Amino acid sequence: MPVTFTFGEMLSARSVIGATLAELGDDYENLWVLTPDIGATLVEFRDKFPDRFLDVGLAEQACVGVAAGLAYDGNIPVVSGMLPFLSMRALEQVRTDACYPNLPVKIIGTHGGLVGNGGSTHYAVEDLALMCALTNMTVTSIGDPLMVGEILRQSMTMQGPLYIRLAVGKKDKVLYQPGEHEIRIGKGIVAADGTDATIFTHGTTVAQALDAAEELAKEGRSVRVVDMFTLKPIDEELVLRCANETDGRFVVLEDHLAYGGLATRIADVLADHGVRLTAFERLGIPQVYAGFGNDEELRDKHGYGLEATIAATRRVIAG
């Protein structure tokens, strides 16, 4: 059954994944779900379609390889697990087994960014740079848990591999009213409109960017927030439009290394089109191993928390 919700409430993205896959299993008899021993939220699909569910154990490389084999046979495989390991331990299999032959392998997982307090071995902070570098790979990073269901539905008819990045996925804020925005892979969302500057963001930091825009509005500043949930292919038209409509003043905020993720993707668009900005700041994880702590504490520690976002936006507006 479709998940019901109230705008602003906290919801588990993992529950949305489980319910959506169980629903899609009825419509797509060639849908398979695989996991490297991270399948607690997939029980709805497992119980409903046990012959199309595989838990390979703690073996991410094997999981991606098996998924690719299923795709070769005309199936739609979804691999669900922890992204630090699916993006790095299984990188060769993702590149060679899924991307090289352009197979419809969907990789969806949790622990994108500094979430979960698992330490640097359990943070996916290089993953977007790695996935965006892979030929044929579509790359997304989702903040609103209900968007996950829509992205999965759209992906059923997509050609080629897809990467879906989530946070821990247990308690996520519903950001958007039902029907408020069109959710389409490859297109960003103007989550809040404004004219003085644009904050580009994705995933877990969308809510923080909206809070920053709200605080700045109290000072009379009008700040646009763009949820660039698809990093590849990036919405070039929206980037260029924001450069024109917000006077070339950009802040890019992301729970990822400051270089190699969304900020780098946007900088490439601007350079390719010969667009010169008035001011540009990137907020993300510096070149350090971040340590332990909850994600909000770590963002503050490493200079991309709420107050740092507000301060950076003030600077670009003044610049």
C-alpha positions as CSV (number, residue, x, y, z in Angstrom):
1,M,0.0,0.0,0.0
2,P,1.2,3.6,-0.6
3,V,2.8,5.2,2.4
4,T,0.7,7.9,4.1
5,F,2.4,10.9,5.7
6,T,2.0,14.4,7.0
7,F,4.2,17.3,5.7
8,G,7.0,18.0,8.2
9,E,6.8,14.7,10.1
10,M,9.7,12.3,10.5
11,L,9.5,9.2,8.3
12,S,11.8,6.2,7.7
13,A,13.1,6.2,4.1
14,R,13.9,2.5,4.7
15,S,10.2,1.8,5.2
16,V,9.4,3.6,2.0
17,I,11.9,1.5,0.1
18,G,10.4,-1.8,1.5
19,A,6.8,-0.8,0.8
20,T,7.6,0.5,-2.7
21,L,9.6,-2.5,-3.8
22,A,6.8,-4.8,-2.5
23,E,4.3,-2.8,-4.6
24,L,6.5,-2.8,-7.7
25,G,7.0,-6.5,-7.4
26,D,3.4,-7.0,-8.5
27,D,3.8,-4.8,-11.6
28,Y,7.3,-6.1,-12.6
29,E,7.6,-9.8,-12.5
30,N,11.3,-9.5,-13.5
31,L,12.1,-7.3,-10.4
32,W,14.7,-8.8,-8.1
33,V,16.0,-7.4,-4.8
34,L,19.4,-8.3,-3.5
35,T,21.3,-7.4,-0.3
36,P,24.7,-8.0,1.3
37,D,23.2,-8.9,4.7
38,I,21.4,-5.5,5.1
39,G,17.9,-6.7,4.4
40,A,15.9,-5.9,7.5
41,T,13.8,-3.3,5.7
42,L,13.2,-5.6,2.7
43,V,11.1,-8.1,4.5
44,E,7.9,-7.0,2.7
45,F,9.4,-7.9,-0.6
46,R,11.2,-11.0,0.7
47,D,8.0,-12.4,2.2
48,K,5.9,-11.6,-0.8
49,F,8.4,-12.7,-3.5
50,P,10.8,-15.1,-1.8
51,D,11.9,-16.5,-5.2
52,R,13.1,-13.1,-6.3
53,F,15.0,-12.1,-3.1
54,L,18.7,-12.8,-2.5
55,D,20.8,-12.2,0.6
56,V,24.3,-13.0,-0.4
57,G,25.8,-12.2,3.1
58,L,28.5,-9.6,3.7
59,A,29.8,-9.7,0.2
60,E,29.1,-6.5,-1.7
61,Q,31.3,-7.4,-4.6
62,A,29.4,-10.6,-5.1
63,C,26.1,-8.9,-4.7
64,V,26.7,-6.4,-7.5
65,G,28.1,-9.2,-9.7
66,V,25.0,-11.4,-9.2
67,A,22.8,-8.3,-9.9
68,A,24.6,-7.7,-13.2
69,G,24.1,-11.4,-14.2
70,L,20.4,-11.1,-13.5
71,A,20.2,-7.9,-15.6
72,Y,21.9,-9.7,-18.5
73,D,19.1,-12.2,-18.3
74,G,16.4,-9.4,-18.7
75,N,15.7,-8.7,-15.1
76,I,15.6,-5.5,-13.1
77,P,17.9,-5.9,-10.1
78,V,17.8,-3.6,-7.0
79,V,20.8,-3.9,-4.7
80,S,20.1,-2.4,-1.2
81,G,22.9,-2.0,1.4
82,M,25.4,0.4,3.0
83,L,26.9,2.8,0.6
84,P,30.4,3.1,2.1
85,F,30.9,-0.5,1.0
86,L,28.8,-0.6,-2.1
87,S,30.5,2.5,-3.5
88,M,34.1,1.5,-2.6
89,R,34.5,-2.2,-1.8
90,A,32.4,-3.1,-4.9
91,L,33.6,-0.2,-7.1
92,E,35.3,-2.4,-9.6
93,Q,32.1,-4.6,-10.0
94,V,29.9,-1.5,-10.3
95,R,32.2,-0.1,-13.0
96,T,32.9,-3.2,-15.0
97,D,29.9,-5.4,-14.4
98,A,27.1,-2.8,-14.4
99,C,28.4,0.4,-16.0
100,Y,30.5,-1.0,-18.8
101,P,27.6,-3.0,-20.4
102,N,25.1,-0.3,-19.3
103,L,22.9,-2.7,-17.4
104,P,19.8,-1.5,-15.4
105,V,21.3,-2.3,-11.9
106,K,19.8,-0.1,-9.2
107,I,22.1,0.6,-6.2
108,I,20.3,2.1,-3.3
109,G,21.7,2.5,0.2
110,T,22.2,4.3,3.5
111,H,25.0,6.1,5.3
112,G,25.7,8.7,2.7
113,G,27.7,11.5,4.4
114,L,28.6,11.9,8.1
115,V,25.6,10.0,9.5
116,G,25.3,7.0,11.8
117,N,28.2,7.8,14.1
118,G,30.1,4.9,12.7
119,G,33.4,6.6,12.1
120,S,35.3,7.2,8.9
121,T,35.2,3.6,7.8
122,H,31.4,3.7,7.8
123,Y,30.9,7.2,6.2
124,A,30.3,7.4,2.5
125,V,31.9,10.8,1.8
126,E,33.8,10.1,-1.5
127,D,30.9,8.2,-3.0
128,L,29.4,10.8,-5.2
129,A,32.7,11.8,-6.8
130,L,33.3,8.1,-7.6
131,M,29.9,7.4,-8.9
132,C,29.7,10.6,-11.0
133,A,33.0,9.6,-12.6
134,L,31.6,6.3,-13.9
135,T,30.3,6.2,-17.5
136,N,26.6,5.5,-17.9
137,M,25.9,5.9,-14.2
138,T,22.9,8.1,-13.1
139,V,23.6,9.5,-9.6
140,T,21.0,10.8,-7.1
141,S,21.0,11.9,-3.5
142,I,17.7,12.1,-1.7
143,G,16.6,14.2,1.3
144,D,12.8,13.7,1.4
145,P,12.1,10.0,2.3
146,L,9.0,10.0,0.1
147,M,11.0,11.0,-3.0
148,V,12.7,7.6,-2.7
149,G,9.5,5.8,-3.7
150,E,9.0,8.0,-6.8
151,I,12.6,7.6,-7.9
152,L,12.3,3.8,-7.6
153,R,9.1,3.9,-9.7
154,Q,10.8,6.0,-12.4
155,S,13.8,3.8,-12.4
156,M,11.9,0.7,-13.5
157,T,11.9,1.8,-17.1
158,M,15.3,3.4,-17.1
159,Q,18.2,2.1,-19.2
160,G,21.6,1.8,-17.4
161,P,22.7,1.8,-13.8
162,L,21.4,4.1,-11.1
163,Y,22.8,5.1,-7.7
164,I,20.5,6.3,-5.0
165,R,22.1,7.9,-1.9
166,L,20.3,8.2,1.5
167,A,21.2,9.1,5.0
168,V,20.7,6.5,7.8
169,G,17.1,6.2,6.5
170,K,15.5,5.6,9.9
171,K,14.1,9.1,10.8
172,D,14.0,11.6,7.9
173,K,11.9,14.8,7.6
174,V,9.2,15.0,4.9
175,L,10.2,18.2,3.2
176,Y,7.6,18.7,0.5
177,Q,3.8,18.9,0.4
178,P,2.1,16.3,-1.8
179,G,2.2,17.4,-5.4
180,E,4.2,20.5,-4.5
181,H,7.0,19.7,-6.9
182,E,7.5,17.6,-9.9
183,I,10.0,14.8,-9.1
184,R,11.9,13.9,-12.2
185,I,15.3,12.3,-12.4
186,G,17.7,14.8,-14.0
187,K,15.8,17.9,-12.9
188,G,16.4,19.9,-9.7
189,I,13.8,21.3,-7.4
190,V,13.5,24.9,-6.4
191,A,12.6,24.1,-2.7
192,A,12.4,27.8,-1.8
193,D,12.5,30.8,-4.1
194,G,14.6,33.9,-3.7
195,T,16.6,36.5,-5.6
196,D,19.7,37.5,-3.6
197,A,21.6,34.2,-3.7
198,T,21.1,30.5,-4.4
199,I,22.0,27.7,-2.0
200,F,22.5,24.4,-4.0
201,T,22.3,21.3,-1.9
202,H,21.1,17.6,-1.8
203,G,20.3,14.8,0.5
204,T,20.6,15.4,4.3
205,T,21.5,19.1,4.0
206,V,18.4,20.2,2.2
207,A,16.5,20.7,5.5
208,Q,19.5,22.7,6.8
209,A,19.6,24.9,3.7
210,L,15.9,25.6,4.1
211,D,16.5,26.6,7.8
212,A,19.3,28.9,6.7
213,A,17.1,30.6,4.1
214,E,14.4,31.0,6.8
215,E,16.8,32.7,9.2
216,L,18.2,35.0,6.5
217,A,14.7,36.0,5.6
218,K,14.3,37.5,9.0
219,E,17.2,39.9,8.0
220,G,15.4,40.8,4.8
221,R,17.5,38.6,2.6
222,S,15.8,36.5,-0.2
223,V,17.6,33.2,-0.6
224,R,16.7,30.5,-3.2
225,V,17.3,26.9,-2.2
226,V,17.7,24.3,-4.9
227,D,17.5,20.6,-4.1
228,M,19.8,19.2,-6.8
229,F,18.9,15.6,-6.0
230,T,20.3,14.4,-9.3
231,L,24.0,15.1,-9.6
232,K,24.4,13.2,-12.9
233,P,23.0,14.2,-15.3
234,I,22.9,17.6,-13.6
235,D,20.2,20.1,-14.4
236,E,22.4,22.5,-16.4
237,E,19.4,24.7,-17.4
238,L,18.5,25.3,-13.7
239,V,22.1,26.1,-12.8
240,L,22.4,28.7,-15.5
241,R,19.0,30.2,-14.7
242,C,19.9,30.6,-11.1
243,A,23.2,32.3,-12.1
244,N,21.1,34.8,-14.0
245,E,18.2,35.2,-11.6
246,T,20.2,35.4,-8.3
247,D,23.0,37.7,-9.6
248,G,25.6,35.1,-9.8
249,R,25.8,34.4,-6.1
250,F,26.1,30.7,-5.2
251,V,26.6,28.6,-2.1
252,V,26.9,24.9,-2.5
253,L,26.2,22.9,0.7
254,E,26.7,19.1,0.8
255,D,27.4,16.3,3.2
256,H,30.3,15.0,1.1
257,L,33.9,16.0,0.5
258,A,33.9,19.7,-0.6
259,Y,35.6,18.8,-3.8
260,G,34.4,16.1,-6.2
261,G,30.7,16.3,-5.4
262,L,27.9,18.8,-6.3
263,A,30.1,21.9,-6.0
264,T,32.5,20.5,-8.6
265,R,29.7,19.5,-10.9
266,I,28.2,23.0,-10.7
267,A,31.6,24.6,-11.3
268,D,32.1,22.4,-14.4
269,V,28.7,23.6,-15.8
270,L,29.7,27.2,-15.2
271,A,33.1,26.8,-16.8
272,D,31.8,24.9,-19.8
273,H,29.3,27.7,-20.5
274,G,31.7,30.5,-19.8
275,V,29.6,31.9,-16.9
276,R,31.4,34.1,-14.4
277,L,29.8,34.3,-11.0
278,T,29.8,37.3,-8.6
279,A,30.6,35.0,-5.6
280,F,30.9,31.3,-5.0
281,E,31.4,29.3,-1.8
282,R,31.5,25.5,-1.3
283,L,30.6,24.0,2.0
284,G,31.4,20.4,2.7
285,I,33.8,18.1,4.4
286,P,37.5,19.2,4.2
287,Q,40.3,16.8,3.4
288,V,40.1,15.1,6.8
289,Y,38.8,11.9,8.3
290,A,35.9,13.3,10.2
291,G,35.9,11.3,13.4
292,F,33.0,10.3,15.6
293,G,29.9,12.2,16.6
294,N,26.3,12.8,15.4
295,D,26.0,14.4,12.0
296,E,24.9,17.8,13.3
297,E,27.9,18.1,15.6
298,L,30.3,17.0,12.8
299,R,28.9,19.5,10.4
300,D,29.5,22.3,12.9
301,K,33.0,20.9,13.7
302,H,34.0,20.8,10.0
303,G,32.6,24.1,9.0
304,Y,29.4,23.4,7.1
305,G,26.7,23.4,9.8
306,L,23.7,25.8,10.0
307,E,25.6,28.8,11.3
308,A,28.4,28.3,8.7
309,T,25.8,28.1,6.0
310,I,24.1,31.3,7.1
311,A,27.5,33.1,7.3
312,A,28.6,31.9,3.9
313,T,25.4,33.1,2.3
314,R,25.8,36.5,3.9
315,R,29.3,36.7,2.4
316,V,28.2,35.8,-1.1
317,I,25.3,38.4,-0.9
318,A,27.8,41.0,0.3
319,G,30.5,40.0,-2.2
